[in-house]
Amino acid sequence: MSVSTETTNVEPIPSQAPQALRPHAEDAFAAELTALAAQDDRPRPERWKLSPWAVATYLLGGTLPDGTVITPKYVGPRRIVEVAVTTLATDRALLLLGVPGTAKTWVSEHLAAAVSGDSTLLVQGTAGTPEEAIRYGWNYARLLAHGPSRDALVPSPVMRAMSEGMTARVEELTRIPADVQDTLITILSEKTLPIPELGEEVQAVRGFNLIATANDRDRGVNDLSSALRRRFNTVVLPLPESADAEVDIVSRRVDQMGRSLDLPQAPEGLDEIRRVVTVFRELRDGVTSDGRTKLKSPSGTLSTAEAISVVTNGLALAAHFGDGVLRAGDVAAGILGAVVRDPADDRVVWQEYLETVVRERDGWTDFYRACREVSA
């Protein structure tokens, strides 16, 4: 039996770089940032990619003279954004303070993207965050081989931001131990970072600033020292003022996340989004939307971010295990998981809300039945 030595010509399959599940703000909205930069003729602080006016427009949305539409990244009081942007144009650091789910991280990321074109100089605060994450660390192989040197030093995101005139971010500042938090005092007051091992220091160049986020509601929070708090200009991000505003926020973010996850748009999904927001707001506020019935509040925060998660999960259920239409049954389990954090006390709160409010509400029969089914 003869074996052919001829080979078949096969076109090589071009390799494609895997798409990021969640692109950084400067990548996801690169077209908007480019359009703003092209038409931004206002004064810019040194090393800023955009003027303060353009940064605020990027966050709040608007239409440029050439017709380019800038989508809103933050739905809330304009003055809050203006104060935050103005703070970054001074030598004061910015502290975004608020309860969980008020878009502190989202605003922080987009501010850094618009100001510096890079939102990745990030320190994520946890109970185990060490000083090295804020100051600098060492490559111990080089340290042992050659002793302390610049080559052995590993700069932190904050040190890099100081050297390059960029915006650094510290997320969940109040989760970092208090003694590590205070590492920032010299950086923010003197704009310098000593390196005693080398007898040197890093001085911040113009354009450097820092955005921190913090909340005082979650467990595991470490209060900021008065000395550190004085180094920040604090901007409090409030919860959405109205149900309509919160529905708008949830709808926008669910649409963005749905597109990134290749989920089909759910027709007629706005009614379910409004119901999720209504439930969250009523339980969060401890009173029904008409003000007639007092309610017990569960232990969870029931934030806007959690509402976005509930609706996104419901959209995935509708797409993969339903007919593509977002219905009450798709969001019921997510709401139960968000509300009932404490199996004993929260379950009582939820059952009481179902029987005294949801059951009696016109047009909510399907929602009541779906919630009863998953609560059984």
Residue pairs with C-beta under 8 A, 6 or more apart in sequence:
20 27
21 260
22 260
23 260
24 109
24 113
24 119
24 120
25 73
25 109
25 110
25 112
25 113
25 119
26 33
26 113
26 117
26 118
26 119
29 58
29 71
29 73
29 110
29 113
32 58
32 68
32 70
32 71
33 49
33 50
33 58
33 113
33 114
33 117
35 64
35 66
35 68
35 70
36 50
36 54
36 57
36 58
36 64
36 70
36 114
37 49
37 50
37 54
39 64
39 65
39 66
39 68
40 50
40 51
40 53
40 54
42 51
42 52
42 53
42 54
43 51
44 50
44 51
45 52
45 89
45 206
45 207
46 165
46 206
46 207
47 116
47 165
47 166
47 205
47 206
47 207
48 55
48 89
48 115
48 116
48 207
49 114
49 115
49 116
49 117
50 58
50 114
50 115
52 85
52 86
52 89
54 114
55 85
55 111
55 114
55 115
56 78
56 81
56 82
56 85
57 70
58 70
58 73
58 110
58 114
59 72
59 73
59 74
59 81
59 85
59 107
59 110
59 111
59 114
60 72
60 73
60 74
60 78
60 81
61 69
61 70
61 71
61 72
61 73
62 69
62 70
63 69
63 70
64 70
71 252
72 252
73 106
73 107
73 110
74 81
74 103
74 106
74 107
74 110
75 240
75 245
75 248
75 249
75 252
76 103
76 237
76 238
76 240
76 245
77 238
80 235
80 236
80 237
80 238
81 107
83 233
83 235
84 94
84 96
84 107
84 111
84 235
85 111
87 93
87 94
87 233
87 235
88 94
88 111
88 115
88 167
88 209
88 211
90 233
91 191
91 209
92 231
92 232
92 233
93 184
93 188
93 209
93 210
93 211
93 212
93 231
93 232
93 233
94 111
94 209
94 210
94 211
94 212
94 232
94 233
94 235
95 173
95 211
95 212
95 213
95 214
95 229
95 232
95 233
95 234
95 235
96 104
96 107
96 108
96 211
96 212
96 213
96 214
96 235
96 237
97 104
97 213
97 214
97 215
97 216
97 234
97 235
97 236
97 237
98 104
98 215
98 236
98 237
98 238
98 239
99 215
99 217
99 239
99 301
99 303
100 215
100 217
100 218
100 301
100 303
100 305
101 239
101 301
101 303
101 304
101 305
101 306
102 237
102 238
102 239
102 303
102 304
103 237
103 249
103 304
103 305
104 213
104 214
104 215
104 237
105 171
105 213
107 237
108 119
108 169
108 171
108 211
108 213
109 119
109 169
110 119
111 167
111 211
112 118
112 119
112 121
112 167
112 168
112 169
112 211
113 119
115 167
115 209
116 161
116 166
116 167
116 207
118 166
118 167
119 167
119 169
120 157
121 157
121 158
121 160
121 161
121 166
121 167
121 168
121 169
122 157
122 168
122 169
122 170
122 171
123 129
123 133
123 134
123 156
123 157
123 158
123 168
123 169
123 170
123 171
124 171
124 172
125 170
125 171
125 172
125 173
125 174
125 175
125 176
126 172
126 175
126 176
127 175
127 176
127 177
127 220
129 175
129 176
129 177
129 180
130 180
131 180
131 183
132 154
132 156
133 156
133 180
134 156
134 158
134 170
134 180
134 183
134 184
134 187
135 156
135 158
135 159
135 183
135 193
136 153
136 154
136 155
136 156
136 159
136 193
136 195
137 153
137 154
137 156
138 148
138 152
138 153
138 154
139 151
139 152
139 153
139 154
142 149
142 151
142 152
143 152
146 152
148 197
148 198
149 198
150 198
153 195
153 198
155 163
157 168
157 169
158 168
158 170
158 184
158 187
158 193
158 210
159 193
159 202
160 166
160 168
161 167
161 168
161 204
161 208
161 210
162 168
162 187
162 191
162 193
162 202
162 203
162 204
162 205
162 208
163 202
163 204
163 205
164 205
164 207
164 208
165 204
165 205
165 206
165 207
165 208
166 207
166 208
167 208
167 209
167 210
167 211
168 208
168 209
168 210
168 211
169 210
169 211
169 212
169 213
170 176
170 184
170 210
170 211
170 212
170 213
171 212
171 213
172 213
172 214
172 215
173 181
173 212
173 213
173 214
173 224
174 214
174 215
174 216
174 221
174 222
174 223
174 224
175 218
175 220
175 221
175 222
176 222
177 222
178 222
178 223
178 224
178 225
181 222
181 224
181 225
181 228
182 225
182 227
182 228
184 210
184 228
184 231
185 227
185 228
185 231
186 192
186 193
186 194
187 193
187 204
187 210
188 210
188 228
188 231
188 232
189 231
191 203
191 204
191 208
192 201
192 202
192 203
192 204
193 201
193 202
193 204
194 200
194 201
195 201
195 202
212 232
214 224
215 221
216 223
217 301
218 301
239 246
239 284
239 303
239 304
240 246
240 249
240 304
243 274
243 277
243 278
243 281
243 289
246 277
246 280
246 281
246 304
246 307
247 270
247 273
247 274
247 277
249 304
249 308
250 273
250 276
250 277
250 304
250 307
250 308
250 311
251 270
251 273
253 308
254 269
254 273
254 308
254 311
254 312
254 315
255 265
257 263
257 308
257 312
258 264
258 265
258 266
258 312
258 315
261 312
261 316
263 312
263 315
263 316
263 319
264 319
264 324
266 315
266 318
266 319
266 324
266 325
266 326
267 324
267 325
268 325
268 326
269 311
269 315
269 325
269 326
272 311
272 314
272 326
272 327
272 328
272 330
272 331
273 311
273 326
275 328
275 331
275 364
275 367
276 307
276 310
276 311
276 331
276 335
277 307
278 289
279 335
279 339
279 353
279 358
280 302
280 303
280 304
280 306
280 307
280 338
281 289
282 288
282 289
282 295
282 353
282 357
283 295
283 297
283 298
283 302
283 339
283 349
283 353
284 297
284 301
284 302
285 295
285 297
286 294
286 295
286 296
286 297
287 293
287 294
287 295
288 295
288 357
293 356
293 357
295 349
295 352
295 353
295 357
296 348
296 349
296 352
296 353
297 349
298 339
298 340
298 341
298 342
298 345
298 346
298 349
298 350
299 341
299 342
299 345
299 346
300 306
300 338
300 339
300 341
300 346
302 338
302 339
306 338
307 338
309 334
309 338
310 331
310 334
310 335
310 337
310 338
311 326
311 331
311 334
313 331
313 334
314 326
314 330
314 331
314 334
315 326
315 330
317 330
318 324
318 325
318 326
318 327
318 330
322 330
327 366
327 370
328 366
328 367
328 369
328 370
328 371
329 366
329 370
329 373
331 370
332 367
332 370
332 371
332 373
332 374
333 374
335 371
336 350
336 371
336 374
336 375
339 346
339 349
339 350
340 346
340 347
340 350
347 375
350 375
351 375
354 368
354 371
354 372
354 375
358 364
358 367
358 368
358 371
359 368
361 368
